[in-house]
Amino acid sequence: MLVLITYDVNTETTAGKTRLRKVAKQCQNYGQRVQNSVFECNVDAAKCRQIKAILEDIIDQEKDSLRFYYLGDRYKNKVEHIGIKPGFDVTEPLLL
């Protein structure tokens, strides 16, 4: 299923900047960055629970926030892209 993960981490302190880097790094392990704090992740339910638990352990819930949007398997008609950085199919192999 396609899950959109967004986050907002308070970076007014050094600890906040560290949390931001950790959150971004974990999201990169599971998906593709599509905007600064937005990742598209094609994961099953178990992986989704795993990344959610990891991210919850990183953030400070008094200062930061996470949002998960569950778009499911038929997401292609729910996502529209306009502008730079053309969209891509998250189910296709990613070549580096």
C-alpha positions as CSV (number, residue, x, y, z in Angstrom):
1,M,0.0,0.0,0.0
2,L,1.1,3.6,-0.6
3,V,1.6,5.5,2.6
4,L,2.4,9.2,2.6
5,I,4.5,10.2,5.6
6,T,4.8,13.9,6.5
7,Y,6.5,15.4,9.5
8,D,7.2,18.7,11.2
9,V,10.1,18.8,13.6
10,N,10.9,21.8,15.7
11,T,14.4,22.8,14.9
12,E,14.9,25.7,17.3
13,T,17.4,23.6,19.3
14,T,20.3,21.4,18.5
15,A,18.3,18.4,19.8
16,G,15.5,19.3,17.3
17,K,17.9,19.5,14.4
18,T,19.2,16.0,15.4
19,R,15.6,14.7,15.5
20,L,14.9,16.1,12.1
21,R,17.9,14.4,10.5
22,K,17.0,11.1,12.2
23,V,13.4,11.3,11.0
24,A,14.5,12.1,7.4
25,K,17.0,9.2,7.4
26,Q,14.5,6.7,8.6
27,C,11.9,7.8,6.1
28,Q,14.6,7.5,3.3
29,N,15.0,3.8,4.4
30,Y,11.4,3.1,3.6
31,G,10.4,5.4,0.8
32,Q,11.1,8.2,-1.6
33,R,11.3,11.9,-0.7
34,V,8.8,13.9,-2.8
35,Q,9.0,17.2,-0.9
36,N,11.1,18.5,2.0
37,S,9.2,16.7,4.7
38,V,7.1,14.4,2.7
39,F,7.8,10.8,1.7
40,E,5.9,8.3,-0.4
41,C,6.4,4.8,1.0
42,N,5.2,1.6,-0.7
43,V,5.0,-0.8,2.3
44,D,2.9,-3.6,3.7
45,A,1.1,-3.2,7.0
46,A,3.9,-4.7,9.0
47,K,6.5,-2.3,7.6
48,C,4.2,0.5,8.1
49,R,3.8,-0.3,11.8
50,Q,7.6,-0.7,12.0
51,I,8.4,2.7,10.6
52,K,5.6,4.3,12.6
53,A,7.1,2.9,15.9
54,I,10.6,4.0,14.9
55,L,9.5,7.5,14.1
56,E,7.4,7.8,17.3
57,D,10.5,6.9,19.3
58,I,12.5,9.7,17.6
59,I,10.2,12.6,17.8
60,D,9.3,14.7,20.8
61,Q,5.5,14.6,20.8
62,E,5.4,17.9,22.8
63,K,7.2,19.7,19.9
64,D,7.0,17.7,16.7
65,S,4.3,16.0,14.7
66,L,3.9,13.1,12.2
67,R,1.1,12.4,9.8
68,F,0.4,9.2,7.9
69,Y,-1.9,9.1,4.9
70,Y,-2.9,5.6,3.9
71,L,-3.6,5.7,0.2
72,G,-3.9,1.9,-0.3
73,D,-3.0,-0.1,-3.4
74,R,-5.1,1.8,-5.9
75,Y,-3.4,5.1,-5.2
76,K,-2.6,6.0,-8.8
77,N,-6.0,7.8,-9.4
78,K,-5.6,9.6,-6.0
79,V,-2.3,11.3,-6.7
80,E,-1.9,14.1,-9.1
81,H,1.4,15.9,-9.7
82,I,1.8,19.4,-11.2
83,G,5.1,21.2,-11.7
84,I,8.8,20.3,-11.4
85,K,10.2,17.0,-10.3
86,P,7.9,14.7,-12.4
87,G,6.1,11.9,-10.5
88,F,7.3,8.4,-10.6
89,D,5.9,4.9,-10.0
90,V,6.9,3.9,-6.5
91,T,6.4,0.2,-7.4
92,E,9.1,0.3,-10.1
93,P,12.7,-0.5,-9.3
94,L,14.8,2.6,-8.3
95,L,18.1,2.9,-10.2
96,L,20.8,4.9,-8.6
